[in-house]
Amino acid sequence: ISVHKRDCLSIAPFLEDTKRKVDVHWDTNVLTKHRVPIKVLGNDRQGLLRDVLDQISTSGVNMNYAKAAQASKGKAQILLSLEVSDAKQLNELLKNIKNVTGVIEVGRTKKIK
């Protein structure tokens, strides 16, 4: 089964075939959460993990997993699994984490847990 928007060009030849067409509707009132793995790289300093976790806490995002370790001399890596509602919430959180003192980069990563 493939789902297409009404204005999708690839279904135009099939619009007259009523046997192949089924109307679908999404319940947009349901709040689903998406688990997103995140990696933060920063300058290793006292309080870095706390400051990153503060950003997550104030954003209202749930965290399922966290692991912090020294990545290389003077650098720290934080792996997180977060539950976000949508891309807007994720992007806002990533921007806020990027603004934490000492954070070099932050972004999505491969599945971590």
C-alpha positions as CSV (number, residue, x, y, z in Angstrom):
1,I,0.0,0.0,0.0
2,S,1.3,3.5,-0.9
3,V,-0.2,6.7,0.4
4,H,-0.1,9.7,-1.8
5,K,-1.4,13.3,-1.5
6,R,-4.3,14.1,-3.8
7,D,-2.1,16.4,-5.9
8,C,0.7,13.9,-6.3
9,L,1.6,13.5,-10.0
10,S,2.5,9.9,-9.8
11,I,-1.1,8.8,-9.0
12,A,-2.7,10.9,-11.8
13,P,-3.1,7.8,-14.1
14,F,-4.9,5.9,-11.3
15,L,-7.4,8.5,-10.2
16,E,-10.2,7.1,-12.3
17,D,-9.7,3.5,-11.0
18,T,-12.0,3.6,-8.0
19,K,-11.1,0.1,-7.0
20,R,-7.5,1.2,-6.3
21,K,-8.4,4.4,-4.4
22,V,-9.1,4.6,-0.7
23,D,-9.5,7.9,1.2
24,V,-7.4,8.1,4.4
25,H,-7.3,10.6,7.2
26,W,-4.7,11.2,9.9
27,D,-5.6,12.0,13.5
28,T,-3.6,15.2,13.8
29,N,-4.7,15.6,17.5
30,V,-2.6,12.6,18.6
31,L,0.7,13.8,20.1
32,T,3.3,11.3,19.0
33,K,6.9,11.4,20.2
34,H,9.8,10.5,18.1
35,R,13.0,9.0,19.6
36,V,16.0,10.9,18.3
37,P,19.7,10.0,19.0
38,I,21.9,13.1,19.5
39,K,25.6,13.5,19.8
40,V,27.2,16.6,21.4
41,L,30.9,17.4,21.1
42,G,32.4,20.0,23.4
43,N,35.4,21.3,25.2
44,D,35.7,19.1,28.3
45,R,34.9,21.3,31.3
46,Q,33.3,21.1,34.7
47,G,29.5,21.5,34.3
48,L,29.3,20.8,30.5
49,L,26.9,17.9,31.0
50,R,24.9,19.7,33.6
51,D,24.4,22.7,31.2
52,V,23.4,20.5,28.3
53,L,20.9,18.6,30.5
54,D,19.5,21.9,31.8
55,Q,18.7,22.9,28.2
56,I,16.9,19.6,27.7
57,S,15.0,19.9,31.0
58,T,13.8,23.4,30.3
59,S,12.6,22.5,26.8
60,G,10.2,19.9,28.1
61,V,11.8,17.1,26.1
62,N,12.0,13.6,27.7
63,M,15.4,12.0,27.7
64,N,15.7,8.2,27.6
65,Y,19.4,7.7,27.6
66,A,22.6,9.8,28.3
67,K,26.2,8.9,28.3
68,A,29.1,11.3,28.7
69,A,32.8,10.5,28.2
70,Q,36.1,12.1,27.3
71,A,36.3,11.9,23.5
72,S,39.9,13.0,23.1
73,K,42.3,15.2,25.0
74,G,40.3,18.2,26.1
75,K,37.1,17.2,24.4
76,A,34.0,15.5,25.7
77,Q,31.3,13.6,23.9
78,I,27.7,13.3,25.1
79,L,25.3,10.8,23.6
80,L,21.6,11.3,24.2
81,S,18.3,9.7,23.2
82,L,15.5,12.2,23.3
83,E,11.8,12.1,22.6
84,V,10.6,15.0,20.6
85,S,7.2,16.0,19.2
86,D,8.3,17.3,15.8
87,A,11.2,18.8,13.9
88,K,10.5,22.3,15.2
89,Q,11.0,21.2,18.8
90,L,14.1,19.3,17.9
91,N,15.7,22.1,15.9
92,E,15.0,24.6,18.7
93,L,16.6,22.3,21.3
94,L,19.7,21.7,19.1
95,K,20.1,25.5,18.7
96,N,19.9,25.9,22.5
97,I,22.4,23.2,23.1
98,K,24.7,24.6,20.5
99,N,24.7,27.9,22.5
100,V,25.9,26.2,25.7
101,T,29.4,27.4,26.5
102,G,32.0,25.0,25.2
103,V,29.7,23.1,22.8
104,I,31.5,22.6,19.5
105,E,28.9,20.7,17.6
106,V,25.5,19.0,18.1
107,G,23.4,17.0,15.8
108,R,21.6,13.7,15.1
109,T,23.6,10.6,15.1
110,K,23.1,6.9,14.5
111,K,20.9,4.9,16.8
112,I,22.6,4.6,20.2
113,K,20.1,2.7,22.3
